[in-house]
């Protein structure tokens, strides 16, 4: 919760720097005279990911990923986001596997005990502009995606075991994005998504009746007309079952839109 409040403080601090002389989303221009808010749909970025767990060892690393976005500024128009974090996680795992072979034997990795990320489908959001002003967009919507979550740890006398909410989930729920225009060269997207697991795809020798989890996402992206952007995102497991497992994933990204 402290991390969520810290991120919200950063967002509010950025909002406080709004320049009242900023124009509007419709008048944003890049060097070619195009509007990057509407025209740039591809994202490529380097990423630092940190995964923190209640019972297993924390781990972190640097990788990269790609994403898609579509933005509109008129009232009633749809905005979308798509990313599959599994791509970056897979690259991270490959790099670490190749660097952790000792005397022909693969050493145990920290993430072997704990997984917190997307699945095969990725994470998708669709928002609709319900408030559309020159420097402010408020866009509620929906979020859909899949999650792979797992925690393996020692609990005596059973020894090392998998514990719920271990599994592969399909999830969806409400979402909201708020965009502000501090200057005529920068806009900020802040968002909150709440994915509620509605289907456990695979019950891997654990309690099939265990309560399905939810995943809360809080994040913000700072975008520029020069194509450079940066973002921070917290994804937190919301576990309502009796095992008291907890996990959070923070992604910090820097890259380009085109």
N, C-alpha and C positions, 0 to 999 in steps of 0.2 A: 504493500500500500504506500510506503514511503517513496518508492520509486515512481509510482503513478503520480503522486502529488508533486514530486520534483519535476516531472515532465510537464504537468499542467502549469506549474509556475513558469517554466521556460516559455511555454506557449503564450501565457498572459503577458510576460515581459516583452515578447516580440510584438504582441498586439499593441502594447503601450507606446511603441515607437512609430506608429502609423503616421505617415506624412499626409496631412490634409490636402496637399497640392497634388497627390497622386491622381491620375486620370481615371480610367475604367478598364475592366477586363477586355472590353471590345476594342480598346485602342492600344493594347500592348503590341510592341513591334520588336522584331529582331533585326540584325544587320541587313537582312535581305528585304525588309519591309513586310514580312509575314507575321501573323499573330501566333507566337509559340504556344499560347494557352490552348488554342484549338488545333493547330497544325502538327505539333510534336506528339507522336503517339508511342514511340519506342523509347525504352529506358535501358541503359547498360551501366552497371555500377560495381565498384568494389564494396565489400561489406565486412564489417567486424561483427561477429556473433558471439554472445555470451549466454550460456545455459546454466541456470542455477537450480539446484534440487534440494529437497528437504533431507533425503537420506543418502544420496550418492554424491560422489565428488563432482564439483563444478568443472566446466571446461569451456574453452573459448578458442577462437581462431579467425583467420582472415581468408576470405574467398571472394567470388564475384557471382553476379546473377544478372538476369534480364527480366524486363516486365513490360506490360502494355498499359496505356491509359488513354481515355478519351474524355475530353472536357468541352462543355458548352456553358454559356453564361446566361442564356435567355430563360425566363421563368417557364417551368414545365418541361425543359429539356433534360435529357438523361446524361449522366456522367458515369464512367465505368473504370474499374481497376482490375488487373489480373497479374498474378505472380505465382510461380511454383517454387517455393523455397527449397524443395527437395533437390533441385539442380545444384544450387550452391552447396548444400549439405553433402551431396554425393561427391562433388569435387573436393571438398574439405576432407572427407573420409579417404578418398583415393590418395591425396597428398600425404596424409598422416600414415596410411598403411605403407606406402612406399618408403617412408623415412623411419619406420619403426621395426624393420626386419633386422634382427640381431642373430648372427651365427645361423642364418637360414630359418630362424623361428620368428613368427610374428608376435611381438609383444602385445599384451592386453592394453586396449585403449580405454580412456575414461568414458567415452560415449558408448562403449559396449554395455555399460550399466544403466544408461539413461538416454532416452530418445524423446525429443520434443520438437516437432516440426510438421511440415505438410506431408501429404501422401502423393498419389499418382496424378490426381486431378488438379491440385493447386488451390489457391484462394482467389475468389472472385467477389467483387462488390458492384452493385448498381445503385446509383443515387439519382434522385429527381430534384431539380431546383424548385424550392417552394418560396424562397426569398431571393430575389435577384436585384441587387442594387449595383451602382457603379463600382464600389469597393468592397462589397460583401455578398457572398453567396451562402445560403443555408440549404443543405441538401440531405434530407433523410432518405433511407433506402434499405436494401437487404444485403446480407452477406451469405455466401455459400462456399463450402470447401470440404476438404478432407484433412484429417489429422492422424499422424502416427505418434502414439504416446506410449512410453514404457519405462518402468522403474524396476530394477532388480537389485536387491540388497539383502544383507544378512538379518534374519530375525530368528533368534534362537527360540526353541530347539530345532526349528525346521531347517536351519541353514540357509544357503543362498537360494532365493526363490523369486519368481515374478509376482508382483502384487498389483491389484486393481487400483486405479482404472487403466490397466494395461490393455492396449488394443489398437485397432485401426477403425476410425470413426468417420462417418459422414455427418456434417453439421451445417447449420444455417441459423439465421436470426436477424435481428434489427441492426441497422447501421446508420451513422450520420456523419456527414463531412461539412465543415465550415471553412470557407476560403475567404481570405482578406487580402487587400492590396495596399501594402504599406507605402510603396513608391511605384513609379511607372516602369521599374525594371525588376521588381520582385513581387511574387505573391506566395502566400503561405496556405497550405492545406492542412488542417487539423481534423482528425477523425477518431471515432470510437466504433468498434464493431463487437458484437456479442454473438459468437457462434455456439449454439446449443446442439450437442450431439443427439441425433435422432435415430441413428442406426449404427450398431457395432458390427462391422463387416466380418470380423474374425474373432471368435472366442478361443484364445490360445491357452487352454487348460487353466482358465481362471473362472471365477464365479459368473455365470451368464446373467444372473439377476442383480449384479452390482449396479448401482445407480450410475447412469451415464454422465460424463462431465460436461462442462461448458468451457469456452476459451474466450477470455476478454482481451481485446486488442485496443491499445491507446497509442496514437502516434501523430507525427507531424512531418511534413515535407516543406522545405524552403526551395522555391523554384526561381530561376532567373531568366531574363530574356537572352542571356548569353549562352543558354543551353545547360549550364552547370546547375546541379541541384544537390541537396543533402537531405537526409532524413533520419529520424530515429523512431523506433517502434518497439513497444513492449507487448508481448503476448503472454498471458498468465493463465495457467490451469485453474479452473474453478471446480474443485473436487468436493462433491456433496456426500461422498460415501464415508464409511467408518474408518478407513485406513489412514486418514490424515496425511496423505501424500500431498506435496506441493511442488510447484515448478514454475519458473518464469524464463522467458527467452527475450533477450534484447538484441535487436539488429540495428546497427548504425551504418548508413550507406552514403556514399559520395559517388556521383557519376554524371552522365550526360543524357539529355533527351534529344531526340531528333525525329 
